[in-house]
Amino acid sequence: MKKILIVKNITHEGAGLLESALVQHGIAFHCEDLSRGGRFPDPRHYSALVVLGGPQSANDAMPVMQTQLRQIENALHEQIPYLGICLGMQTLVKAGGGDVVKCRVKEIGFLDPEGEVYRIELTQSGKDDPLFAGLPDNFPVFQLHGESVELAATGMALLATGKGCTNQAVRVGKNAYGLQCHFEMTDTMFSDWLNIDSDLKRMDHISLMEQFETLRKEYTETGLRVMNNFLTLAGLV
């Protein structure tokens, strides 16, 4: 069986809960880190493609981003199962003919500017989609982005919305998915991000850890469910 291809845009934003699910099911995967000089392999040699987050923009003119967009276009053309998180969602939408735009206000952390937990709400399409099977209509998420997406007029379905940046989960074509919020984060990853990410470094780390601890059980169960659902719809479990 072919491996899953996991593409990192920055070293510290890894596969997290997805990797846990892959190990549990004994699914082989290959990880390529573009921020360390890795090259984006041809996704047609893999069973599925996962593109993770990073500080770059899908609008960047740099060759590494242009290559990423072309390879995602190849995956869409071949209907290779795709999961994009944060930047990986934005590159998916860009490659599929949509737009990537600045957020009116950055979404950072577990709480919005009014102190309410970031939650996303499934649309009817989202409720009917196998990616969110077994999940409630809304659930808490972790946010870390300053850009958002505008969907193309055709070929894209909005699966979940948020109060700030509206478009939080999308499907492009039959089996390519983008998630603006982070479902993959583990406690180890979060600890690393607090000391690396420029936005998180400026925030109160004690409060952030307390918020994570409060939401940890629901957040982890939701993340693992989404990851396992993706592996199921991709025909890997």
C-alpha positions, 0 to 999 in steps of 0.5 A, a space after each residue: 500500500 502507498 504511504 500518506 504524504 505529510 507536508 510541513 510548512 514549518 518544523 514545529 507544526 507537525 501532524 500531532 493527533 493525525 500521527 497518533 491515528 496513523 501509528 494506531 492503525 499501522 498506516 505508513 507515512 512520509 513527512 517532508 519539511 519544506 522549511 528545512 529544504 524539503 521538496 514537495 513530492 508528487 502526490 500521485 505517488 501516495 494514497 493521500 496528501 496532508 498539508 499542515 500549517 505555517 507562517 507563510 501565505 498562499 499568496 506568496 510568489 516564492 518558488 516553494 509556494 508556487 510548487 506547493 500550489 501546483 502539487 495540490 492542483 495535481 492532487 485535486 485533478 487526480 482526486 487524491 484524498 487531501 486534508 489541509 490544516 490552517 495554511 494547508 486549507 488556504 493553499 487548497 482553496 487557492 489551488 482550487 480557484 478561491 482566494 486567500 485574504 487578510 482576516 479583519 482580526 487575527 484569531 489566536 488561541 482558545 478565546 476570542 477578543 470577547 473572552 468566549 471560547 472559539 467554536 465552529 458550527 457545522 453547516 448542513 453540508 458539514 453535518 452530512 459530510 463523513 469528515 464530521 461523522 459522530 461529532 456534535 453540531 458545534 465544538 471548541 477549536 484552537 485558532 492561529 491565523 491571520 488570513 482566511 479564504 473566500 470560496 470559489 463560485 463552484 466546486 467548493 462546499 462550506 462545511 463549518 463556520 465561525 463567528 469571526 472568520 466565517 469560513 472554517 471548514 471546506 470541501 473542494 471537489 469530492 474528497 479534498 478538505 480544508 480546516 482553518 482551525 487546528 484539530 491536530 495539536 497535542 499538549 507537547 506541540 502546544 508547549 513548543 508553540 508557546 515559545 516559538 510562535 510570535 503571537 503566542 509568545 506575547 500572550 499569558 502562557 499560564 492562562 493559555 495552559 489553563 484554557 487548554 487543560 479545561 478543553 483538553 478532553 473535548 478538544 482531543 476527542 474531537 481532533 482524533 475523531 476528525 483524523 480517523 474520519 479522514 482516514 476512513 473516507 480516504 479508504 485507509 481504515 
